């Protein structure tokens, strides 16, 4: 799991660096030289999609997803743990549906041979971010839920970096 965690974080860091650098270069070209790259905005959009779905799985791993703490803070002990387990199971179910339907989308896009307008890459490469990020999320949710059930981790604490 250490390697998977590092790969996720490297993808996010490299993606953010590439998007930021390209955006800066594009701004300099646009306002400094009255020139523009036609493919830069499309590339940045697709990199941000990948960052979003891979980053979502990292958030599941670290327990950092947005949540309503009001109800959780009212509960103690087994009720609190039960709520966390319920949320994890519901999240897993949602992610499994997301994997299934996003894979259908990827297959459909592969069959139709759609390509992106400026970069001319297969569109399914962009859509692959959804099932890959969702699968990583399920893996992290399973591990987190298993730890919770075995009482190895306080369900209210998020993992630190």
Secondary structure, DSSP 8 states (H G I E B T S, - for coil): -HHHHHHHHHHHHHHHHHHHHHHHHHHHHHHHHS---SSHHHHHHHHHHHHHHHHHHHHHHHT-S---HHHHHH--HHHHHHHHHHHHHHHHHHHHHHHHHHHHHHHHHHHHT-B-TTT--BHHHHHHHHHHHHHHHHHHHHHHHHHHHTT-S-TT-----
